[in-house]
Amino acid sequence: MSGSIRKIIHYTVSAACCGLTVFLGYYVDRSEFGWLLAAYALFFGLYIGLFLVQKDFSAAETKGYLALGVLLRVLLLFSLPNLSDDFYRFIWDGHLTVAGNHPFSHPPSYFIDHQIAVPGLTPALFAQLNSPDYFTVYPPVCQGIFALAVWLSPYSVWGAVVVMKLFLLASELGTLWLLRREPGGLNNKVLLYALNPLLILEIVGNCHFEGLMIFLLLAGWQQLQRNRLPAAATLWALATATKLLPPLFLPLGWRRLGWRRGFLFQVLFAGACLLLFWPLFDLQVLRNMSQSLELYFRRFEFNASLYYVAQAVGHWRTGYYYVTIVGPLMGLLTLAGTLLLAWRTPVSAPARWTLPAAMLWAIFLYLSCATTVHPWYATVPLLLGLLANWWFPLVWSGLIVLSYSHYAGGGSVENYGLIGLEYGLLWLFLLGEWWWRRRG
């Protein structure tokens, strides 16, 4: 391909991606599913098409596309999230902390019902919350960022959101920098991360802290590769104090470190977590948090896969939906599957069974069994897939936009046909990739 054609492709893709990012980040509401689907499909098509047409990138082109990935995130820095309303709860929790109230002590409805005045907690903000009767579930690192954002911008929701997004933008820049440090960092993988529409829209665009957890997980894994156990354990503890997901990976890490080093890593990790979670070590606070987590696994349903299948089979056999039973059973299945994965995978496994690969299968099992799978949950498998050379998470990052059909027309109803299409195509690709790898 000639240099002039490559330049035309670069400028065309850059302009189109900038326009689509602004359109999706500022002008499309999640209730406008038709517009959302069309714009996202075009964005994802351009993204995949770039790598199919231009299979190799020079150092200059890599830097140019990396700059584009950063620019697309900066463009969304000043938008108010339009595909998620979780940020209102972030701000609510932040106001509680700044006012000296423990954010885990009471659900939002408590303050309204008892007419307890707290600066910043207004009826208008309360009306925007999606779970006003539930205790918060956001761990200490997130709570600290929420409080800082509200302290810096106490009277503006938009200003507080921008502060939080600055943390996420810094996290994404850190992730890109760490990916460049990977062996062969100047290759397609860092660009596949930099230009992925799901990562751009859901992390900085919709203010989800999976972006910070991804950075900490990746940094911890790289420290683990360098045999720096204290640094790795601290980074993974920080990731856990951002989102409660990383403990899922502990059995996998222990298996690969060996019993002695694995035990040391667990002790260091537990000690760091103890320090980070110290503000939560109150029996009532822990009960409140566990109550919300339990309700999450028993009550909430969104874009599930195996869980919906199990529910459908149960209803077909008995005529009842066992919501409160199937969710916890799926959690036990995830735990058993992760332990089996750690036990059955030998330390001297081939390249496809490196730690990121094992982590990928563990989280994919978790999300397959989960009752709720929001689009931003697929960002972590995407990173792990890039590290482990598995491509089905990349396909999922394009398909998962179908889950937003839940909000079509301003409603809140699952479109099981589109969810079936999402997971049907995903599993078809996954099985095809598995077969291709075994054949090769």
Buried (B, 14 or more C-beta within 10 A) or exposed (E): EEEEEBEEBBEEBBEBBBBBBBBBBBEBEBBBBEBBBEBBBBBBEBBBEBBEEBEEBEEEBBEBBBEBBBEBBEBBBEBEBBBBBBBBBBBBBBBBBBBEBBBBBBBBBEBBEEEEEBEBBBEEBBEBBEBBEBBBBBBBBBBBBBBBBBBBBBEEBEEBBBBBBBBBBEBBBBBBBBBBEBEEBBBBBBBBBBBBBBBBBBBBBBBBBBBBBBBBBBBBBBBBEEEBBBBBBBBBBBBBBBBBBBBBBBBBBBBBBEEEBBEBBBEBBEBBBEEBBEBBEEEEBEEBBEBBBEBBBBBBBBBBBBBBBBBEEBEEEEEEEEBEBBBEBBBEBBBEBBBEBBEEBEEEBEEEBBBBBBBBBBBBBBBBBBBBBBBBBBBBBBBBBBBBEBBBBBBBBBBBBBBBBBBBEEEEEBBEEBBBBBBEBBEEBBEEBEEEEEEE
